[in-house]
Amino acid sequence: MITRKYNNSIPLKHFENLDRSEGVFNFMTTRAGGISSGVYASFNLGYTAGDRKAIVNKNRQLLAGALGLTPEGLITSRQSHTNIVRIVGKDDGPADGKTPYADAQITDVPGKCLVVIVADCVPILLYDPNKRIAAAVHAGWRGTVKRIAMETVRVMKEKYQSNPKDIIAGIGPSIGPCCYEVGPDVIDVVLKELGSRESFLIEGDTLHRARFDLWEANRRQLIEAGISHKNIENTLLCTSCHIDKFYSYRKEKEGTGRMMAGIMLKG
């Protein structure tokens, strides 16, 4: 990923492969650039983290301004670790009490900035430059075993006739296998839903535990869905290892902020 500063103070990271595509804008925030203080310092964008709502609103205003949008232009869904994919049309607006539950969003409408909110879960951004389709995916361990990434590609194929070989993908900063050790309950679900350990369940440091490589599990799903490995950028940046740059729920527990990753079709 490359980093650029906006409005002289907000650093945003960009996938290099998506950045080379003229028809789309992509980004991921870090923990720098906002006005939050204490454990939330400084660019917390999540309402559920415990930070004051007025502060989060201001941070979202700062982000939207850097992107040339209003805060209402940041399109979110209520994430609940599902494999539900939401289609965002021209009349769909920002999150509110009626916003549907979904962990992936797809649009063909320019100017709709699809965002997912993360603090260890895997953000995945997808773009089909031929059909002009963009998608943002939130893949925690539950969404990963429910194949949310594959489901998003399936919807892109069926609704928009995307050819997976044309799709460009980015797997963003999230908790890495170096820091994500899971117990028998998660291991059992992974084996049941994904069918094998493959290379994404690595022997853990303690008995009956394993380190879950969410990056590799999602990369394999994208390839299985038909995306070329050459079109997948995997940042391999662990949020837990780099809490100076990113928020990490697992490392910092509940007292931490949230980041956004987003993608928007240009007009």
SULNORNOR-V386144 format. One record per helix or strand of 3 or more residues. SS is the DSSP state (~ for helix, > for strand). FROM is the first residue (numbers start at 1). LEN is the number of residues. If there is no record, write none. Layout:
ss=[SS;SS]
from=[FROM;FROM]
len=[LEN;LEN]
This chain:
ss=[>;>;~;>;~;~;~;~;>;>;>;>;>;~;~;~;>;~;>;>;~;~;>;~;>]
from=[2;10;16;24;38;47;53;71;85;104;113;122;133;141;148;164;167;184;201;210;214;229;232;249;259]
len=[5;5;4;6;3;3;15;3;4;4;6;7;7;5;13;3;5;11;3;3;11;3;3;4;7]
